[in-house]
Amino acid sequence: MDVYLFADAGSMVNTNSKETMKWTNLKADGGIGAALTIKKFRRFNAIKPVTLRCDFPLLINSVPAAEGDYFKLRYVIGIGRTF
């Protein structure tokens, strides 16, 4: 099991019907995460290792419209690693 701190930032491009591009505001978050890599599946040793991960972005710079807290317990659960 790996435990890590992370920070992410990014922006998206919106294209309208006139093919003009508009960048969105920068979105960023940071928090703590954990990744568990399962390398052996008992009888299924030929299967490649699988990584289960859980990220907890504790601080974000842009909150959804229905929320008002920049610092709140949020989570993302995934299979595999991005990097």
VMD Tcl script that builds the backbone (N, CA, C; Angstrom):
set m [mol new atoms 249]
animate dup $m
set s [atomselect $m all]
$s set {name element resname resid chain x y z} {
  {N N MET 1 A 0.847 -1.174 0.000}
  {CA C MET 1 A 0.000 0.000 0.000}
  {C C MET 1 A 0.891 1.235 0.000}
  {N N ASP 2 A 0.553 2.194 -0.835}
  {CA C ASP 2 A 1.248 3.484 -0.902}
  {C C ASP 2 A 0.305 4.574 -0.427}
  {N N VAL 3 A 0.811 5.473 0.408}
  {CA C VAL 3 A 0.054 6.652 0.847}
  {C C VAL 3 A 0.804 7.870 0.319}
  {N N TYR 4 A 0.067 8.860 -0.204}
  {CA C TYR 4 A 0.715 9.995 -0.847}
  {C C TYR 4 A -0.103 11.267 -0.671}
  {N N LEU 5 A 0.575 12.395 -0.827}
  {CA C LEU 5 A -0.075 13.706 -0.925}
  {C C LEU 5 A -0.123 14.076 -2.393}
  {N N PHE 6 A -1.151 14.794 -2.808}
  {CA C PHE 6 A -1.243 15.174 -4.213}
  {C C PHE 6 A -1.800 16.587 -4.360}
  {N N ALA 7 A -1.535 17.158 -5.514}
  {CA C ALA 7 A -2.109 18.441 -5.925}
  {C C ALA 7 A -2.352 18.343 -7.428}
  {N N ASP 8 A -3.513 18.749 -7.869}
  {CA C ASP 8 A -3.895 18.699 -9.275}
  {C C ASP 8 A -4.387 20.072 -9.712}
  {N N ALA 9 A -4.170 20.394 -10.960}
  {CA C ALA 9 A -4.698 21.633 -11.521}
  {C C ALA 9 A -4.933 21.421 -13.013}
  {N N GLY 10 A -5.927 22.109 -13.546}
  {CA C GLY 10 A -6.201 21.983 -14.969}
  {C C GLY 10 A -7.279 22.941 -15.433}
  {N N SER 11 A -7.437 23.010 -16.739}
  {CA C SER 11 A -8.427 23.861 -17.371}
  {C C SER 11 A -8.967 23.119 -18.589}
  {N N MET 12 A -10.177 23.456 -18.996}
  {CA C MET 12 A -10.789 22.817 -20.155}
  {C C MET 12 A -11.081 23.865 -21.227}
  {N N VAL 13 A -11.243 23.391 -22.449}
  {CA C VAL 13 A -11.577 24.274 -23.566}
  {C C VAL 13 A -13.002 23.968 -24.011}
  {N N ASN 14 A -13.805 25.010 -24.129}
  {CA C ASN 14 A -15.155 24.880 -24.668}
  {C C ASN 14 A -15.163 25.439 -26.085}
  {N N THR 15 A -15.782 24.709 -27.006}
  {CA C THR 15 A -15.889 25.160 -28.395}
  {C C THR 15 A -17.367 25.351 -28.723}
  {N N ASN 16 A -17.728 26.531 -29.231}
  {CA C ASN 16 A -19.128 26.764 -29.583}
  {C C ASN 16 A -19.368 26.442 -31.055}
  {N N SER 17 A -20.568 26.717 -31.528}
  {CA C SER 17 A -20.937 26.370 -32.905}
  {C C SER 17 A -20.133 27.144 -33.952}
  {N N LYS 18 A -19.536 28.265 -33.573}
  {CA C LYS 18 A -18.724 29.055 -34.510}
  {C C LYS 18 A -17.256 28.639 -34.470}
  {N N GLU 19 A -16.969 27.509 -33.802}
  {CA C GLU 19 A -15.617 26.967 -33.723}
  {C C GLU 19 A -14.649 27.879 -32.969}
  {N N THR 20 A -15.143 28.776 -32.136}
  {CA C THR 20 A -14.247 29.575 -31.311}
  {C C THR 20 A -14.034 28.849 -29.980}
  {N N MET 21 A -12.799 28.908 -29.523}
  {CA C MET 21 A -12.446 28.205 -28.283}
  {C C MET 21 A -12.374 29.187 -27.128}
  {N N LYS 22 A -12.883 28.740 -25.963}
  {CA C LYS 22 A -12.832 29.564 -24.760}
  {C C LYS 22 A -12.335 28.688 -23.616}
  {N N TRP 23 A -11.273 29.133 -22.942}
  {CA C TRP 23 A -10.721 28.398 -21.813}
  {C C TRP 23 A -11.544 28.665 -20.561}
  {N N THR 24 A -11.748 27.626 -19.753}
  {CA C THR 24 A -12.435 27.793 -18.472}
  {C C THR 24 A -11.429 28.285 -17.429}
  {N N ASN 25 A -11.936 28.704 -16.277}
  {CA C ASN 25 A -11.062 29.098 -15.184}
  {C C ASN 25 A -10.278 27.887 -14.684}
  {N N LEU 26 A -9.118 28.134 -14.114}
  {CA C LEU 26 A -8.281 27.069 -13.590}
  {C C LEU 26 A -8.951 26.404 -12.392}
  {N N LYS 27 A -9.011 25.083 -12.405}
  {CA C LYS 27 A -9.542 24.291 -11.293}
  {C C LYS 27 A -8.366 23.593 -10.627}
  {N N ALA 28 A -8.338 23.577 -9.301}
  {CA C ALA 28 A -7.234 22.946 -8.578}
  {C C ALA 28 A -7.752 22.306 -7.304}
  {N N ASP 29 A -7.058 21.256 -6.875}
  {CA C ASP 29 A -7.383 20.613 -5.611}
  {C C ASP 29 A -6.119 19.989 -5.032}
  {N N GLY 30 A -6.196 19.602 -3.786}
  {CA C GLY 30 A -5.072 18.957 -3.124}
  {C C GLY 30 A -5.575 18.133 -1.962}
  {N N GLY 31 A -4.837 17.079 -1.634}
  {CA C GLY 31 A -5.266 16.235 -0.529}
  {C C GLY 31 A -4.348 15.056 -0.313}
  {N N ILE 32 A -4.920 13.986 0.204}
  {CA C ILE 32 A -4.184 12.774 0.528}
  {C C ILE 32 A -4.827 11.597 -0.201}
  {N N GLY 33 A -4.014 10.600 -0.534}
  {CA C GLY 33 A -4.533 9.435 -1.236}
  {C C GLY 33 A -3.823 8.166 -0.813}
  {N N ALA 34 A -4.408 7.044 -1.198}
  {CA C ALA 34 A -3.823 5.737 -0.918}
  {C C ALA 34 A -4.061 4.829 -2.111}
  {N N ALA 35 A -3.068 3.981 -2.397}
  {CA C ALA 35 A -3.174 3.028 -3.497}
  {C C ALA 35 A -2.738 1.653 -3.003}
  {N N LEU 36 A -3.569 0.660 -3.269}
  {CA C LEU 36 A -3.293 -0.720 -2.884}
  {C C LEU 36 A -3.128 -1.538 -4.156}
  {N N THR 37 A -1.955 -2.134 -4.346}
  {CA C THR 37 A -1.691 -2.956 -5.520}
  {C C THR 37 A -1.787 -4.423 -5.131}
  {N N ILE 38 A -2.666 -5.145 -5.808}
  {CA C ILE 38 A -2.851 -6.578 -5.577}
  {C C ILE 38 A -2.089 -7.298 -6.680}
  {N N LYS 39 A -1.060 -8.048 -6.284}
  {CA C LYS 39 A -0.191 -8.693 -7.268}
  {C C LYS 39 A -0.512 -10.158 -7.487}
  {N N LYS 40 A -1.099 -10.823 -6.499}
  {CA C LYS 40 A -1.404 -12.243 -6.642}
  {C C LYS 40 A -2.858 -12.479 -6.264}
  {N N PHE 41 A -3.564 -13.230 -7.097}
  {CA C PHE 41 A -4.975 -13.528 -6.888}
  {C C PHE 41 A -5.171 -15.018 -6.580}
  {N N ARG 42 A -4.422 -15.544 -5.652}
  {CA C ARG 42 A -4.496 -16.967 -5.275}
  {C C ARG 42 A -4.330 -17.869 -6.483}
  {N N ARG 43 A -5.396 -18.431 -7.010}
  {CA C ARG 43 A -5.306 -19.358 -8.148}
  {C C ARG 43 A -5.017 -18.649 -9.462}
  {N N PHE 44 A -5.298 -17.364 -9.554}
  {CA C PHE 44 A -5.182 -16.624 -10.815}
  {C C PHE 44 A -3.871 -15.839 -10.869}
  {N N ASN 45 A -2.745 -16.509 -10.774}
  {CA C ASN 45 A -1.439 -15.844 -10.764}
  {C C ASN 45 A -1.060 -15.241 -12.111}
  {N N ALA 46 A -1.712 -15.633 -13.194}
  {CA C ALA 46 A -1.378 -15.114 -14.521}
  {C C ALA 46 A -1.976 -13.724 -14.770}
  {N N ILE 47 A -2.863 -13.276 -13.901}
  {CA C ILE 47 A -3.490 -11.959 -14.068}
  {C C ILE 47 A -2.493 -10.860 -13.694}
  {N N LYS 48 A -2.481 -9.778 -14.476}
  {CA C LYS 48 A -1.607 -8.643 -14.189}
  {C C LYS 48 A -2.028 -7.979 -12.880}
  {N N PRO 49 A -1.100 -7.316 -12.195}
  {CA C PRO 49 A -1.446 -6.633 -10.935}
  {C C PRO 49 A -2.529 -5.569 -11.146}
  {N N VAL 50 A -3.384 -5.411 -10.155}
  {CA C VAL 50 A -4.470 -4.425 -10.179}
  {C C VAL 50 A -4.245 -3.445 -9.033}
  {N N THR 51 A -4.412 -2.164 -9.314}
  {CA C THR 51 A -4.258 -1.140 -8.283}
  {C C THR 51 A -5.609 -0.515 -7.979}
  {N N LEU 52 A -5.994 -0.549 -6.727}
  {CA C LEU 52 A -7.200 0.131 -6.246}
  {C C LEU 52 A -6.734 1.376 -5.517}
  {N N ARG 53 A -7.351 2.507 -5.831}
  {CA C ARG 53 A -6.906 3.740 -5.185}
  {C C ARG 53 A -8.079 4.551 -4.681}
  {N N CYS 54 A -7.802 5.361 -3.688}
  {CA C CYS 54 A -8.802 6.250 -3.110}
  {C C CYS 54 A -8.127 7.582 -2.825}
  {N N ASP 55 A -8.636 8.645 -3.421}
  {CA C ASP 55 A -8.092 9.988 -3.223}
  {C C ASP 55 A -9.093 10.824 -2.445}
  {N N PHE 56 A -8.580 11.624 -1.529}
  {CA C PHE 56 A -9.402 12.516 -0.718}
  {C C PHE 56 A -8.970 13.958 -0.970}
  {N N PRO 57 A -9.573 14.645 -1.976}
  {CA C PRO 57 A -9.236 16.056 -2.204}
  {C C PRO 57 A -9.881 16.911 -1.106}
  {N N LEU 58 A -9.079 17.351 -0.167}
  {CA C LEU 58 A -9.608 18.065 0.996}
  {C C LEU 58 A -9.852 19.547 0.721}
  {N N LEU 59 A -9.086 20.132 -0.182}
  {CA C LEU 59 A -9.189 21.560 -0.462}
  {C C LEU 59 A -9.316 21.765 -1.963}
  {N N ILE 60 A -10.340 22.500 -2.400}
  {CA C ILE 60 A -10.512 22.821 -3.816}
  {C C ILE 60 A -10.653 24.333 -3.969}
  {N N ASN 61 A -10.284 24.868 -5.132}
  {CA C ASN 61 A -10.337 26.314 -5.320}
  {C C ASN 61 A -11.646 26.798 -5.935}
  {N N SER 62 A -12.489 25.893 -6.418}
  {CA C SER 62 A -13.753 26.277 -7.037}
  {C C SER 62 A -14.807 25.248 -6.632}
  {N N VAL 63 A -15.764 25.666 -5.833}
  {CA C VAL 63 A -16.774 24.722 -5.334}
  {C C VAL 63 A -17.948 24.615 -6.304}
  {N N PRO 64 A -18.634 23.450 -6.323}
  {CA C PRO 64 A -19.857 23.339 -7.125}
  {C C PRO 64 A -20.917 24.340 -6.658}
  {N N ALA 65 A -21.868 24.663 -7.506}
  {CA C ALA 65 A -22.870 25.693 -7.214}
  {C C ALA 65 A -23.694 25.373 -5.970}
  {N N ALA 66 A -23.966 24.098 -5.708}
  {CA C ALA 66 A -24.822 23.723 -4.585}
  {C C ALA 66 A -24.069 23.682 -3.252}
  {N N GLU 67 A -22.746 23.798 -3.285}
  {CA C GLU 67 A -21.952 23.727 -2.066}
  {C C GLU 67 A -21.310 25.075 -1.775}
  {N N GLY 68 A -20.922 25.256 -0.524}
  {CA C GLY 68 A -20.268 26.500 -0.159}
  {C C GLY 68 A -18.947 26.317 0.551}
  {N N ASP 69 A -18.542 25.051 0.781}
  {CA C ASP 69 A -17.325 24.776 1.535}
  {C C ASP 69 A -16.157 24.478 0.609}
  {N N TYR 70 A -15.063 25.233 0.774}
  {CA C TYR 70 A -13.846 24.964 0.022}
  {C C TYR 70 A -13.060 23.822 0.664}
  {N N PHE 71 A -13.206 23.654 1.981}
  {CA C PHE 71 A -12.524 22.603 2.718}
  {C C PHE 71 A -13.580 21.641 3.232}
  {N N LYS 72 A -13.627 20.436 2.660}
  {CA C LYS 72 A -14.661 19.457 2.994}
  {C C LYS 72 A -14.140 18.061 2.650}
  {N N LEU 73 A -14.642 17.038 3.341}
  {CA C LEU 73 A -14.229 15.674 3.035}
  {C C LEU 73 A -14.933 15.207 1.762}
  {N N ARG 74 A -14.135 14.996 0.710}
  {CA C ARG 74 A -14.624 14.467 -0.564}
  {C C ARG 74 A -13.766 13.258 -0.907}
  {N N TYR 75 A -14.193 12.422 -1.846}
  {CA C TYR 75 A -13.387 11.258 -2.198}
  {C C TYR 75 A -13.611 10.850 -3.651}
  {N N VAL 76 A -12.603 10.177 -4.183}
  {CA C VAL 76 A -12.635 9.603 -5.521}
  {C C VAL 76 A -12.049 8.200 -5.402}
  {N N ILE 77 A -12.776 7.197 -5.889}
  {CA C ILE 77 A -12.314 5.823 -5.858}
  {C C ILE 77 A -12.068 5.374 -7.299}
  {N N GLY 78 A -10.935 4.720 -7.534}
  {CA C GLY 78 A -10.604 4.313 -8.893}
  {C C GLY 78 A -9.858 3.009 -8.958}
  {N N ILE 79 A -9.769 2.469 -10.166}
  {CA C ILE 79 A -9.013 1.260 -10.435}
  {C C ILE 79 A -7.875 1.646 -11.376}
  {N N GLY 80 A -6.669 1.326 -11.007}
  {CA C GLY 80 A -5.502 1.674 -11.815}
  {C C GLY 80 A -4.900 2.989 -11.346}
  {N N ARG 81 A -3.743 3.304 -11.901}
  {CA C ARG 81 A -3.057 4.539 -11.569}
  {C C ARG 81 A -2.925 5.383 -12.812}
  {N N THR 82 A -2.995 6.671 -12.655}
  {CA C THR 82 A -2.863 7.569 -13.798}
  {C C THR 82 A -1.429 7.702 -14.228}
  {N N PHE 83 A -0.538 7.874 -13.278}
  {CA C PHE 83 A 0.885 8.074 -13.585}
  {C C PHE 83 A 1.682 6.882 -13.119}
}
mol reanalyze $m
mol bondsrecalc $m
mol representation Tube
mol addrep $m
